[in-house]
Every structure is written in C-alpha cells, then in structure tokens.
Amino acid sequence: MNVWLLTTGSSDVQLTSDENWSDWWQEIKKSLYRIQFEPVRAIDDEGEPYRLPARVLGIAHDRLPDQVQPYLLFPLLQNFMQKLETEKIQIDQVIVLISDQEDIFPESERETKRCPYWQDTYQLYPILEDYLSKHFPDATVKPLILKPSSPKLGLDNWDAVLELVQREIADLKFETEPQNVYVSHQAGTPAISSAVQFCSLAKFGDRVKFLVSNEYNPTFPEKPLEGSSYLRGIRIQEAKALLDSHNYAGIKDLLDSDLKGERHQKTKILLEAAIQWNFAKFDDFANELQKLSDQNLAQVMKERSKHWWWTAYEAAYLAFVRLDQRNGVEAFFHSFRAVEGLISQWAEVHFPEHIDPNNDSPKLKASILEVPNLNYFSKSKYAEHKAKLEQDGVVILSGFPLYALLRAAKPSWKKDCKEITDFIEKIAPTRNKVFHRLRGLEIDDVFEAWLIDRTKAIEEKLMILDEKISKYLNFVSDQNFKSLKDTSLMAKVHRELVEAIANL
C-alpha cells in the first residue's frame, strides 16, 4: 500500500485567466466582507497563471462551480503526478492536509486581506478531492484538517503547529500498513512544512519518501527523495543529545539500523561497553572493550583490569556522571561506594588468610588480632567490635571495623591522607543516615555530605569533590592519579563515541 500525504496552499489551485473575476466577485462579495480581492500573478508575464487566497478561490468555486471550474489550474500537483507516473508508483490513498482557522478569527478580524483566515485551504478541499479522484480512480482521498484552538496557537506558531501536526499524524489509521509514504510538504506555512517533515518521519520512519516539485522547474527533482537520509540526520542529532546525558542504551536503540556492517563494529562495541559501565557492571565493560581491534584502548583496558583497584575509579567517575544527570541519590551512592568498596578490596588483597571471602558480605576472622605489628582495635571506641570478633570469631568486613583495619595497617595515613578521618568520622555516618531513609537528594546535598560548602560555584564544588575522592582512592591503592575523568577509561570511551557519532 502506497500513501501520499499532501500539504496544500494557495499555489496549489490557480486560475488560467482573470477575465471573469469582476463578475464572480459581484456574486460572492458578501462572503468576502466586500474586500477587494484581485487575482495576481507571481510573475507578471504573459501566460502566467493567477492566484487568489485559498479560501477566496474556494468560496468562488463553491458558489459558481460551472463558471470557475474551466479556469482551474494545478501546476504543482501536475508535476507531482507526472513524477509518480514516471516512477510507476501506484497510489492507494491520498491524505490531503488542509487548514481551517475559522474558529480562532472572529468576523471582526476577517475584514482585512492580511487575516490568515483567507489563506486557509479548507474550502479548496472539494476542488482537490475531485481533481485527485479523477487521476487516482482506485485510490481513496481523505482530508486531514489542521484546526487550531486558540489565536495564540495559530498556524504560524511553530511549537503549536508541531504539536497539532504530531497529534493528527499520530492518529492516522490504515487498514493495511503503508509500504511507502510519499510526503509533499512544501505548501502551507513554514511551520506546517517543517512539522509535516518531522512528524511523518517520526510516524513512518524510513518508509517516507519526499515528493518535491517546483512549478517553474517541473523536471526537478527527477525522483522522490529518500526520507531515510533525513531520518538519519535527525537520529544522529538525537543521538548527540543522548550522548550529553550519557544515555548509551537509548543511543544503541536509536542508531541500530545505522550501525550495520564491519565499518561500524567499533562503535557498536563501544556502545555495548558503555551500557555495561552505566549499569556499574565494570567486568562486563572490560570484556567488551577487549573485543576491540583498536589495540590502543583494548590493551589499556586489558592492562588496567589486572589491577584490583581499577573498578573503584570507574565507580567514582560514574558518580560524577550521575551528578551531571542531576541524580543525587545515585551520585552519593556511587561516590561513597567507590571509597568504601576499594578499602574492602584492599583488605581482601592484603589479608586474604584472615578473611572469609563471601561474595555478599566478606567477613574478617578473629585471626586478624594475632597479626604482628598490627595494632588493630586498640582504641577504646573499637572495643565493641573487638569483643564481637573475639566472641563470634568473625565480623562483617564493612564500616568501622574495616576503617580500623585500614588505619592500623597503613599508619602513614596521619601524614599521607589525614583527611581519611573526615571520611570515617563524618562522611560515613552521613552515609548511614541517608541510605536508610526513603528520600531524594539534591545535588547540593551530595556536596554537603562530602563536607563541601554548598554555597560555592558548581565548578569549584566539582573540582573539590574530584580532588577529595581521588586522594582517598590514591591513598588506599597507592596510586597517584590526578583526576577521576583522566583516570576513568569510560571517559575515553565517551570521547571515542562522540567522534564516532559525529562521523556517521
């Protein structure tokens, strides 16, 4: 089934002559509020057709069909139909998009030629229906009426027209789904033309083919223009917007049909890796990247994933992405988990014989108390945890028992990272309060939880938080990375995706 969606304007129906206009006007002038409309030529040359505002011509034909009909001319439609015939395209349904602003322009506003009411094509429809039915006797012809509801939302209002056209096209129903939808969008206001292009692509995708013409150059273009190239351009722009919000799954869905073939294999791998990273599945992220034939990034990932500490830096950078997405709860969750999770991994790496490796909650064994030169749980405030360890033989490796182990095993904290005390004694208690309450977090709440003055500028707060978390992670892992963004491999993947999508 082939459908032709046709927009209409005053140039679609013209007159071969103005010789009888004065007589016609006398017959219909009351309906025209006695406005002295006159047929005019777009180019004042002999043989050129005459134009009238669409509603004016429609009224004349309605009142005087026998007199007006012989003078009608359809230059653009003739061009369109010639192209369809040349391409041997059978049209099964014609949808004629017409405008009607009668409800939003009262009679008091119609007494001027400038009123948009006169440009409406609603009263041209009987002429168009008759003409199209004769040329497509086996096709159905039906109107699609654009009827705005408010003067402020007329057919020159781009936002209102987009919403109106979107609604009308979305509501189109067919007994059989169209195989091709030919769209002629040139007529009508610029707002209507643009809206029809966008909404037809949104509704019918790559089944759209644009049928364009020029009454002064009927041979251009020779064939309908493939809508897929327009759609692809729109999708790429949408993908760029999704990149800005780190919506990698949305990009994959959007560009799936554009990423076929070996040429786009790298982009597909990068997208799949980014999706896994966004789910905090960092091992799957690493596995995807190692599929790359680009040995640079694949080799860096392979080398990085050998280290027990690398996922903490990715988790910390994920927190900054969540900040950018204005997701305060996840931003605080990932930022805090990056530090505490790294301390837990550090303990498992450095004291494997004293830890029961339970995937859900690793447990510290009482044997840790016998490690030489490890002044663990020496302070009175840890006496409760020490007693529990001695009594039960194990204690869950998280929270304050974990922090005590870190400071006992790394006494250099007093010199190298004295700020770890803030994390243990101020930030961690805040974490416990926040994580056990069902409430949202504003972005400034996240900074405040990390002991950063919420009144500072956002750029400064982000810089301070980056430095703070980097220092904690570097102290635990014995690394010396300067910035989470420079450290994270996801940041590199994102840059690669920006370049790849820009070059599609």
ABEGO torsion letter per residue (X at the ends): XBBBBBBBBAAABBBABAAAAAAAAAAAAAAAGGBBBBBBBABBBBGBBBBBBAAAAAAAAAABAAAAAAABBBAAAAAAAAAAAAAGBBBABBBBBBBBAAAABBAAAAABAABAAAABAAAAAAAAAAAAAAABAABBBBBBBBBBABAAABAABAAAAAAAAAAAAAABBBABBBABBBBBAABEBAAAAAAAAAAAAAAAEAABBBBBBBAABAAOBABBBBAAAAAAAAAAAAAAAAAAAGBAAAAAAAAAAAABEAAAAAAAAAAAAAAAAAAGBAAAAAAAAAABABAAAAAAAAAAAABAAAAAAAAAAAAAAAAAAGBAAAAAAAAAAAAAAAAAAAAAAABAAABBBBAABBBBBAAAAABBGBBBGABAAAAAAAAAAAAAGBBBBBEAAAAAAAAAABAAAAAABAAAAAAAAAAAAAAAAAAABBBBBBAAAAAAAAGBBAABBAAAAAAAAAAAAAAAAAAAAGBABABAAAABAAAAAAAAAAAAAAAX
